[in-house]
């Protein structure tokens, strides 16, 4: 294409302004509206200005030096966002320090916001409601107390639950298992494991009688075995290369040349929310990806992006529950429990495998 027909940098920026694109491909920038005297982010929800009334700047300093002030709607300097984040941190600290779940009114009053405004901010920043956050704090306390060997009745009281019956009635959502099982840390349970070499390095498969509970990569056997033991600290770990030979063969073959979803019997232990996320991960077709926000929308929780990201991070059955298929909103690979380079290789292999299919 002749140079005089190529779009200029300002043309690309103007297109991003019209599209309200918060992360434009042309890179970060700010735009100013000369008739209003303000500067904005490209994703500003305000009505777009006329092109002749628009100027572009590389950063806040340049826009302010030209005499423009920050827009109050999109907060290009991030000052309002920082204030909101500090308020929500204070609310979370109060929840963490309280023996019982504080009411919405108490939390909102503590940080100085109206209840409806506080609730919206809390959900926008944390991805969950204050009550959901408080329930996760109680569950964490209960899990820690049980893991330390405390009696179930004592652990329930220390965590702030009203009675044991409430915990047992909803044990799958609260702990992912019964309180007794959590207290025993897998005691009496047998985890069979097998080690293998794959195209992406050493991997280990772990399984209970119910199904595969662990698939992970590592640098050596000791690290992989420790990863399994972290999930079931009191379980008996047994080497079972022959019993798991077919499962291991399927996993190694998938890593080498992914052609179809890895379909294995699984033993997934987590909260109801985590299981919804893991089910959604398993529904992503081979060779495709989703963003964290997109996955949250797919499970009907569009504001729970951060909670979805945490559930992905807590997945211990790689490949079969393909958390590597979730990327940042700009396509960035973000983090991956078993290394970003492995994530990149897996996605590239799956894309190629889909093309062959």
C-alpha positions in Angstrom: 0.0 0.0 0.0 1.4 3.5 -0.9 2.5 5.5 2.2 0.0 8.2 1.5 -2.8 5.7 1.8 -1.7 4.1 5.0 -3.7 5.2 8.1 -1.8 7.6 10.3 -1.4 7.1 14.1 -4.1 9.7 14.7 -6.5 7.9 12.4 -6.0 4.7 14.5 -6.5 6.7 17.7 -9.7 8.4 16.4 -11.1 5.0 15.4 -10.4 3.8 19.0 -12.2 6.8 20.4 -15.3 6.1 18.3 -15.2 2.4 19.3 -14.7 3.4 23.0 -11.9 0.8 22.9 -10.2 0.8 26.4 -7.1 -1.1 25.1 -6.6 -0.1 21.5 -4.1 -1.9 19.3 -2.3 1.4 18.5 -1.2 1.6 22.1 -2.1 3.7 25.1 -3.0 7.3 24.6 -5.3 10.1 25.8 -7.5 12.4 23.9 -8.7 16.0 24.7 -11.8 17.8 23.7 -10.9 21.4 22.9 -14.5 22.7 23.4 -14.8 21.2 26.9 -11.2 21.6 28.1 -11.0 18.0 29.4 -8.9 15.0 28.5 -10.2 11.4 28.5 -9.3 7.7 28.1 -10.2 6.2 24.7 -12.8 4.0 26.5 -14.6 7.0 28.0 -18.4 6.5 28.1 -19.0 10.2 27.3 -20.4 11.1 23.9 -17.5 11.2 21.3 -16.4 14.7 20.3 -16.2 16.0 16.7 -12.9 15.0 15.1 -12.0 18.7 14.6 -12.3 19.3 18.3 -10.1 16.4 19.3 -6.4 16.4 20.2 -4.3 13.4 21.1 -1.7 13.1 23.9 0.8 10.4 24.9 0.2 10.7 28.7 -1.4 12.7 31.5 1.6 15.1 31.8 1.4 16.2 28.2 -2.4 16.7 28.4 -2.2 18.8 31.6 0.8 20.8 30.2 -1.5 21.8 27.3 -4.0 23.2 29.7 -6.6 20.3 29.8 -8.2 18.9 33.0 -9.1 15.3 33.7 -12.5 14.0 32.8 -14.7 13.2 35.8 -16.4 10.3 34.1 -13.5 8.1 32.9 -11.0 9.3 35.6 -7.9 9.3 33.3 -5.5 10.0 36.2 -6.9 7.1 38.3 -7.4 9.3 41.3 -11.1 8.3 41.9 -10.3 4.7 41.2 -7.6 4.7 43.9 -10.0 6.2 46.4 -12.6 3.6 45.6 -10.0 0.8 45.9 -8.9 2.1 49.3 -12.5 2.1 50.5 -13.1 -1.4 49.4 -9.8 -2.6 51.0 -11.0 -1.0 54.3 -14.3 -2.9 53.9 -12.5 -6.2 53.3 -10.3 -5.5 56.3 -13.4 -5.1 58.4 -14.8 -8.3 57.1 -11.6 -10.2 57.8 -11.4 -8.8 61.4 -15.1 -9.5 62.3 -16.2 -12.7 64.0 -19.6 -12.6 62.3 -20.6 -11.3 58.8 -21.0 -7.5 59.0 -24.2 -6.2 57.4 -24.2 -4.2 54.2 -25.3 -1.1 56.1 -22.4 -1.4 58.6 -19.8 -1.9 55.8 -21.2 1.0 53.7 -21.3 3.3 56.7 -17.7 2.4 57.6 -16.3 3.6 54.3 -18.8 6.5 53.8 -20.9 5.4 50.8 -24.6 4.9 50.3 -25.4 1.2 50.4 -26.4 0.8 46.7 -23.2 2.6 45.6 -21.0 0.6 48.0 -22.5 -2.7 46.7 -21.8 -1.8 43.1 -18.2 -0.7 43.9 -17.5 -3.8 45.9 -18.7 -6.1 43.1 -16.9 -4.1 40.4 -13.6 -4.2 42.3 -13.7 -7.7 43.9 -16.0 -9.6 41.5 -18.2 -10.8 44.3 -20.7 -9.4 46.7 -19.7 -8.4 50.3 -21.6 -11.4 51.6 -19.9 -13.8 49.2 -16.5 -12.4 50.2 -17.4 -12.8 53.9 -18.5 -16.4 53.3 -15.2 -17.1 51.6 -13.4 -15.7 54.6 -15.4 -18.0 56.9 -14.7 -21.0 54.7 -11.0 -20.1 54.8 -11.0 -19.9 58.6 -12.8 -23.1 58.8 -10.5 -24.9 56.4 -7.4 -23.6 58.3 -8.8 -24.7 61.7 -9.7 -28.1 60.4 -6.3 -28.6 58.8 -4.6 -27.7 62.1 -6.5 -30.6 63.7 -9.1 -28.7 65.6 -12.3 -30.6 66.5 -15.1 -29.9 64.0 -17.3 -28.3 66.6 -14.5 -26.0 67.7 -13.5 -25.1 64.1 -17.1 -24.3 63.2 -17.4 -21.9 66.2 -14.0 -20.3 65.6 -14.9 -19.6 61.9 -18.1 -17.8 62.8 -20.7 -20.4 61.7 -23.8 -20.6 63.8 -23.9 -24.4 64.0 -22.3 -27.6 62.6 -25.6 -28.5 60.8 -25.3 -25.4 58.6 -21.8 -26.4 57.5 -22.7 -30.1 56.9 -25.9 -29.1 54.9 -23.8 -27.0 52.5 -20.4 -28.6 52.9 -19.8 -29.0 49.1 -20.2 -25.2 48.6 -18.3 -24.2 51.8 -15.3 -26.6 51.6 -15.6 -28.8 48.6 -15.9 -31.8 51.0 -17.3 -32.7 54.4 -15.7 -31.0 57.5 -14.5 -34.4 58.6 -12.7 -35.0 55.4 -11.1 -31.6 55.5 -10.0 -32.1 59.1 -8.4 -35.4 58.1 -6.6 -33.7 55.2 -7.4 -36.8 53.1 -6.4 -39.2 55.8 -7.4 -42.7 54.9 -7.6 -41.8 51.2 -5.2 -43.2 48.6 -3.8 -41.0 45.8 -2.2 -43.1 43.1 0.4 -41.3 41.1 2.5 -41.8 37.9 5.3 -39.8 36.5 6.0 -39.4 32.8 8.1 -37.3 30.4 6.1 -35.2 27.9 6.9 -32.7 25.2 6.6 -30.0 27.8 8.7 -31.6 30.5 8.0 -33.9 33.4 4.3 -34.3 34.3 2.5 -36.3 37.0 -1.0 -37.7 37.1 -2.8 -38.4 40.4 -6.0 -40.2 40.8 -8.4 -41.4 43.6 -11.0 -44.1 43.2 -13.4 -41.5 41.9 -11.1 -40.2 39.1 -8.1 -38.0 38.2 -7.5 -35.3 40.8 -4.2 -34.0 39.6 -2.4 -33.4 36.3 0.6 -31.1 36.5 3.9 -30.1 35.1 7.1 -29.6 37.0 10.9 -29.6 36.9 11.3 -32.8 38.8 9.5 -35.6 40.5 10.0 -34.2 44.0 8.3 -30.9 43.2 5.4 -32.7 41.5 4.9 -35.1 44.3 4.9 -32.2 46.8 2.2 -30.5 44.7 0.0 -33.5 45.1 0.6 -33.7 48.8 -0.3 -30.1 49.2 -3.9 -30.9 48.1 -4.1 -34.1 50.3 -1.6 -33.5 53.1 -2.5 -36.6 55.0 -3.5 -39.0 52.2 -1.3 -42.0 51.3 0.5 -41.4 48.0 1.2 -44.6 46.1 3.1 -45.0 42.9 0.9 -46.8 40.4 2.6 -46.5 36.9 0.9 -49.7 35.6 -2.6 -48.8 36.9 -2.4 -45.3 35.4 -0.5 -46.3 32.3 -3.5 -45.7 29.9 -4.4 -42.4 31.5 -0.8 -41.2 31.3 -0.6 -42.3 27.7 -3.6 -40.2 26.8 -2.2 -37.2 28.6 1.2 -37.4 27.0 -0.3 -38.0 23.6 -2.5 -34.9 24.1 0.5 -32.7 24.9 2.4 -34.0 21.9 -0.4 -33.6 19.4 -3.8 -32.3 20.7 -6.6 -33.3 18.3 -9.6 -33.6 20.6 -10.6 -32.7 24.2 -8.9 -34.8 26.9 -11.8 -36.8 28.2 -11.0 -38.5 31.5 -13.0 -39.4 34.6 -12.2 -36.6 37.1 -12.4 -36.1 40.8 -12.8 -32.3 41.1 -13.1 -30.9 44.6 -14.0 -27.3 45.0 -16.9 -24.9 45.8 -20.0 -24.8 43.7 -18.7 -21.6 42.1 -15.3 -23.1 41.3 -17.0 -26.1 39.7 -19.1 -23.9 37.5 -16.0 -22.2 36.3 -14.2 -25.5 35.7 -17.2 -26.8 33.8 -17.1 -23.7 31.6 -13.4 -24.2 31.0 -14.1 -27.8 29.8 -16.7 -26.4 27.4 -14.2 -24.2 25.5 -13.5 -25.9 22.2 -10.0 -27.0 21.3 -8.0 -24.2 19.6 -10.2 -21.4 21.1 -9.6 -19.1 24.0 -11.8 -16.9 26.3 -11.1 -13.9 28.3 -11.6 -13.9 32.1 -14.5 -11.4 31.7 -15.9 -13.5 28.8 -15.9 -16.6 30.9 -17.5 -14.8 33.8 -20.3 -13.7 31.4 -20.8 -17.2 30.1 -21.5 -18.6 33.6 -24.0 -15.7 34.3 -21.7 -13.7 36.6 -20.4 -10.8 34.4 -19.1 -8.9 37.5 -17.1 -11.9 38.9 -14.1 -11.6 36.6 -11.6 -11.7 39.5 -13.4 -14.6 41.2 -13.2 -16.5 37.9 -9.5 -15.8 37.7 -9.0 -17.2 41.2 -11.0 -20.3 40.3 -8.8 -20.8 37.3 -5.7 -20.5 39.4 -7.0 -23.1 41.9 -7.5 -25.7 39.2 -5.1 -28.6 39.8 -6.1 -30.8 36.8 -4.4 -29.1 33.9 -5.3 -30.0 30.3 -8.4 -31.9 31.3 -9.7 -28.7 32.8 -8.0 -26.4 30.3 -7.4 -23.2 32.3 -4.6 -22.4 29.8 -7.4 -21.4 27.3 -8.2 -18.2 29.3 -6.3 -15.1 28.4 -6.3 -11.4 29.3 -8.7 -9.0 27.5 -5.9 -7.8 25.3 -4.8 -11.4 24.4 -1.9 -11.4 26.9 -1.2 -14.8 28.3 -1.2 -13.6 31.9 -0.1 -16.1 34.5 -0.3 -19.9 34.4 0.3 -22.3 37.3 2.7 -24.4 35.2 4.5 -21.5 33.4 3.6 -19.0 30.7 5.9 -20.7 28.2 4.0 -24.0 28.6 0.7 -22.1 28.2 2.0 -20.5 25.0 3.1 -24.0 23.7 -0.2 -25.6 24.6 -2.3 -22.9 22.8 -0.1 -23.1 19.7 -0.3 -26.9 19.6 -4.1 -26.8 20.0 -4.5 -24.2 17.3 -2.4 -26.3 15.0 -4.3 -29.5 16.0 -7.6 -27.8 15.2 -6.3 -26.9 11.8 -5.3 -30.5 11.1 -8.7 -31.7 12.3 
